[in-house]
Structures are given as C-alpha cells and as structure tokens.
Amino acid sequence: MSRKSMAVVALAAAFCLVASQAALGPSVAGLLRRNLERRAVTYRALEVRVAPLGWIDLAHGRLKRVEISARDLSFGGPVLARLDMSLERVEYAAGLLLWRGEAVIENLGPSSVKARVYASALNDYRRQEYPNVPVILQIEKERVVLVGSISVLGRELTIRTRGRLDPVGGSHLRYAPEYIEIGRHRLPADLLNSLGERLALEFPLDLPLPLDIRTVRLNRGFLDLTWTDRHRSPSAAGEEQEKAVGIK
C-alpha cells in the first residue's frame, strides 16, 4: 500500500472515530431516558441530555454533566408537577450500562435537583394509600393543614390540625402535627401524641438516584423541594448547588 493510500485510510479511520465519539452523548442520553421510562409510573415531557464525552469516560463510568427534566413524573409516590436536574460528575456502573443497558448511578458531584409538588397530588396519594384517614391536606405559607370530620355522639365535628412535612428516610416526607382541634377545642398534649400517630401520613418522593431531600419550602397550594447527593454534607451540597449550571 502506498503512503498516499495509507494516509487516506488513517484519515478515514480518524474521521470514523471522531464521528462515533460525537454520537456517544446522545446514545447514553437515550439509554438513561429509557431506564427512567421503565421505572416511572407516569411521566410527561421527559428529556435527558448528556454533555459530550469520550471513550475513556464511557469505559470508566464517568459523565461530566447530565440534565434531566420532566413533567407529571412519579416513581410510585405523589406526582411531581415538574422536576429539573442538573447533575455533575456522574459516576455509574459502566459494565451494566454497556452490556445490559441498565443505568445504575453510584455517585454524584455538585448538582441542582428541584421539584414542585401540588397539594392535589398529595391528596390523590392520601386517598389511594390512606383510605381510612379521610382528611384533606392544605398547604399554607408556613404550615400544612389537615381538615376532616369525626362522629361524636351522633354529631359530626370538624377536626383540624396544623403541622409540618419533615424529610425522613432520605426521600420521604412525613406529616408531623403540632396541634389538633376538634370542634373548637384544642386537644391536650397526651391526646395529640396518640392521635398524631394516626395522622403521620408519609409521602415517598424517591428518585432513582443517590439523592436525599434537602429542603422543603411551603407555598400556598404547593411545595418546592430540593435534593442533594446523600454522600455529601448538607453544607457542602448547599454551597456547590448554587454553582451548578446546565449543559452548554
């Protein structure tokens, strides 16, 4: 083979390598999207974007940055009206992704993960999972209110509680009543503890990532949530979360 022919072959091989590497990002994004679709109970407008990566990154299970967004997404818990994630320095099980098409995320760098959940989604979940607790959940600016009724001596009395939604177990929210009123009377502390256990509704908001709920912000009618990598300290995650940016 002449030198000219060898140069042409080398140039063609280099072009194919560069072209195939350019397709890695969209291919991995497609695999991640299909994995999320399989795990989700419901979703809409699901999008996944992966920053450009090379063969070495792929083989070692490293992604520089991943963006995921979705609407009306649920993995079995209350529906997230919207979810926006900007994940940096994603580490995954390379063998499972390359050979079985399974995306198992093992670690994350500084990331921004935000979601919104409406009171209507929490009430839908309550009706499904807690049919014996006939209350309506209302989200106010500073507290969460449960309103229902009970029968006492043939009379229907309104029961009303005010409390918090506290993160528990990583990605669950549990209702913690601070006081309970029946009719116009506030229950004493001992009865609050007893009845409060029956009203400790729990809402799973798990994501298929190593993330824990970090903040819960109450607004009238909805919650705004943020998550952080469960392997990072809250202070470090908070500082780096503000620096996280989207894929360019």
N, C-alpha and C positions, 0 to 999 in steps of 0.2 A: 504494500500500500504506500502510495506517495505521501510526502509530507503534506501536500495540499489536501489530500483525501483525509489524512489523519486529523488535520486541523478542522475540517468540516464536521467530522464525526464528533470530535471533542466539543465543538461549539454546539452541535445539536444536543449532545448529552447534557451540557451545562444548561441549555435552554429548557430541556425537559425537567431537570432537577429544580430549577428556579420556578417553573410553572407549577410543578406538582407541590412545591413548598407553599406557594401562594394560595393553593387550594386547601391547605391544612386547616386554617382558621374556620372557614365555612363548614368544612366536613366535621370538625369537632363540635362546632355550634349545633349542627344538625343532630349529632349523637346526644348531646346534652338536652336538646329540646325534646327528642323522642323519649328519653328517660323521664323527663318531667311529665310529659303527656301520659305515660303509662302509670305513673304514681298518683297523678291528680284525680280527684273525684269529679271535679268540674273546673273549667278554665275558659278564658276567652282572651283573644289578642295576645297570645303568648309569643314573646320574641326573645331570642338568645343571640348575642353577638360575642365573638371571641377576638381579642387583639391578635395581630399577626404573630405567628410562632414558627420556630424552626424544627427540623427533625430531631435535634438533640433534646429540645424542650419536650417534644412529644414523647420520646423514648423514656425520659426521666420523670414524666408525670407532672410537668410544670406548665402553667398557663399564666402569662403576665397579667392579664385582665379579662374579666368576663362581665358582661352586662345582661341582666335578665329583667324583663318587665312583663306584667300580666294584669288582667282584669278579671274579676269574679273568679278568683282562684281558691280552691280548697283541697287539702290533702286528708279530709275526713272531719275536720273541725269546722268552726264558723267560716263563712266565705269572706275572703279578703277582697274588698271592693277594688283595691289596687295594690300592687306590690312592685317596688322598684329596687333593684340590687345592682350595685357596682362593686364587684369583688376583685381584689388584687392579690397577686402571688398565690394563685390557687394551686394546691397540691392534690393530685388524685392518684388512684391505683392504676398505673399505666397498663399493666397486664390485662386487667378486667376490661378496660376501655378498648384496647387494641384487639383483643381476641374474642371477647364476649359482648362488646358493645354496651357494657354496664358502666355508668358514671358513678363512682364512689369517691366523693370529695373527703379528703382526710384532714386538710388544714387550710387555713386562710390567712392572708396578710391583712393589712388595714382595709376595711371595707365599709361601705354605706348600704344599709338594708333598712328600708322603710315600708310601712304598710298602713292602710286605713281600713278599719272595721266599723260598720254601722251597727247601731243598736238593733235594727231589724234582723241582721244576721245572727246576733247573739240570741235574740228571741226565737228565731227559727230553730237554732240548735237546742235551746232550752226545751222547746215543745217536743223535739224529737228524742232527746236523751233524758229529760226530766219531766215526763208527762204528769207525774204525781206532785209536782211543785207548780201549781197554776198561778204564776206571777208574771207580770210584765216588767221588763227591765228598761229603765230610762237612764240615759247618760246626760248628766248635767255638767256644768262648767268645772265644779270641784269634787263632786261625789257621784256615785252610782246609786240609783234608787230602784228598789223593787216594790211593786204595788200589786196587792191581790186581795182576797177576801176569805174569811173563815166563818163557819157557822157556830154560834154560841147561844145555847138555849133557844134554838129556833130563829135566831136573828143573824142576819148577815152583817158582819163587821169588817171594815176595811183594815187590812194590815199593811203597814208601810215601813220600809227600812231604808236607812241611808248607810252607805259603806264605801269600800274601795275594791278595786280589782288588782290583786297583788300577783306578781310573777312567782310561780312555783314550779319546781321540777324542770327548769330550763325554759321551756316554751309553752307553758300553760298559764292561764290566768284563773285565779280563784276569787270568788266574791267573799269579802270579809265584812259582815255588817257591824256598824259601830253603835247603832241603836235601833230598836224596833218599837213601833207604836201600833197598838190595837185599838181601833176607835180613836179616842182622844187621849189614851193613856200610854205612857212610855213604860216598857217593861223594865223591872229591876235587873241588875247585872247578872244574877244567877240564872234567871229565865232567859236572858239574852244569850248566855253561853250555851244553854240547852237547845233553844230554838235556832240559834245561829248555825249550829252544826248541820241542821236540816236545810238551811239556806245557803250553805257553802258550795254554790254551783261552780263547776270547773269547766273551763273552755280551752281545749287543746288547740294551739296555733303552731303546730310543728311544721318545720320546713325540712326538706331532705338535704340538709347541710349541717355542719357542726356549729350551730348558732343557738344562742340563748337570748331571750327577751331582755333588753337593757332598760328601756324607758317606756312608760305608759302615760300618754298625755290625753286628758279628758277634754273634749269639746262638746258643745251641745248637740247631742244626737250621734256622735261617733267618737272613736278612739284613734289616735295616731300612735303607732308603735315603732320602735327601733330595735334591731337585734345586733349582737356583737359575737365575734368568734369566742366560743366557750373556753378556748385555751389561752385567751388574753385577759389581762387585768382590766377591770372597768375603766380605770383612769387612763391607761394607755390606749384602750379602744376609743375612748371619747376624744382624745386628742387627735388620733390618726383618722378617725371617721370624718372629721371636718376637712381633712386634706384629700380625701378620696375623690377622684374625678372620673368622668365617663370615658368610654373608648373614643379615641380620635380617629 
